[in-house]
Amino acid sequence: MATPTSVLGLQTGEHRLRRSLRLAYPTLGLTGLLATLALWALAALRWSFFYSTYGPALVWRVAFPVILLSIATLAAGLAGVAATIRLAPLVVTTYEKGIVIRRGRRGKLVRWGLIRHVRTTAVRYGFSGLSWGRRATMTIVLDSGEKFRLTNALEDVKSLIAAVKGNVYQRLLEEYTLQFNSGQALSFGPLILSKEGIRKGKSQLAWKDLGRASLENGRLVLAPASADRGTRIRIEARRIPNIDLCLQFIQHLSQPM
């Protein structure tokens, strides 16, 4: 791979695995595997003792809970090992003219102009108004169809998402505008925007009938101006590529000329 700075210009940011996770994943893996070995040893001792003392009738009854617990610790340990191998070497670096995604010694150099879609999701974990965490995810789709999924396991993923959108959306906005003005429909995943209005499957709203377009609880909501002027359309935001541009177009085109 060519030197990034010689191809993409000056570095503008770097995002590694969050410091807390760099320690948490290996610790989970090691603890889980050691606990599994200890439980297997305990199960073997209990098996031997009860088999020699009471015969085979009670062996499974006393050994089974320990074996079941060991399966859980083994799963946790393997999950920690897998996360360490998969995420620890991940480094994402942004430059003036593109982005580099590295996993260990292997890296992918991507110019901003090769990015076709940016999909983002934000999930809040909680119950009844209480929140104990959020998960932000960005999926970058290239012209070739190749995808890269980046999550908030990375440091400051919000600024990474902002950097990607800031460098990609202006170009896409110009391309979408030219396409629409030439009479072509715009495709945003399951949504089609045309001169006539918005279409999703069999549901359709004319521009003059659209009352409100907004993002609500992770969904794009398109509400008609009144109940007799069409059907409300709801769709998960994660299914819509370049959701910000899509919403911007909808809000602009629905304004009275």
HELIX and SHEET records of a PDB file:
HELIX    1   1 PRO A    4  LEU A    8  1                                   5    
HELIX    2   2 ARG A   19  TYR A   54  1                                  36    
HELIX    3   3 PRO A   56  LEU A   58  5                                   3    
HELIX    4   4 VAL A   59  LEU A   87  1                                  29    
HELIX    5   5 TRP A  112  LEU A  114  5                                   3    
HELIX    6   6 VAL A  157  ASN A  181  1                                  25    
HELIX    7   7 TRP A  207  ASP A  209  5                                   3    
HELIX    8   8 ALA A  227  ARG A  229  5                                   3    
HELIX    9   9 ALA A  237  ARG A  239  5                                   3    
HELIX   10  10 ILE A  243  LEU A  253  1                                  11    
SHEET    1   A 4 GLN A  11  ARG A  16  0                                        
SHEET    2   A 4 LEU A  90  TYR A  95 -1                                        
SHEET    3   A 4 GLY A  98  ARG A 103 -1                                        
SHEET    4   A 4 ARG A 106  ARG A 111 -1                                        
SHEET    1   B 3 ILE A 115  PHE A 127  0                                        
SHEET    2   B 3 LEU A 130  LEU A 142 -1                                        
SHEET    3   B 3 LYS A 147  THR A 151 -1                                        
SHEET    1   C 4 LEU A 186  PHE A 188  0                                        
SHEET    2   C 4 LEU A 191  LEU A 193 -1                                        
SHEET    3   C 4 GLY A 197  LYS A 200 -1                                        
SHEET    4   C 4 SER A 203  ALA A 206 -1                                        
SHEET    1   D 3 LEU A 210  GLU A 216  0                                        
SHEET    2   D 3 ARG A 219  PRO A 224 -1                                        
SHEET    3   D 3 ILE A 233  GLU A 236 -1                                        
END                                                                             
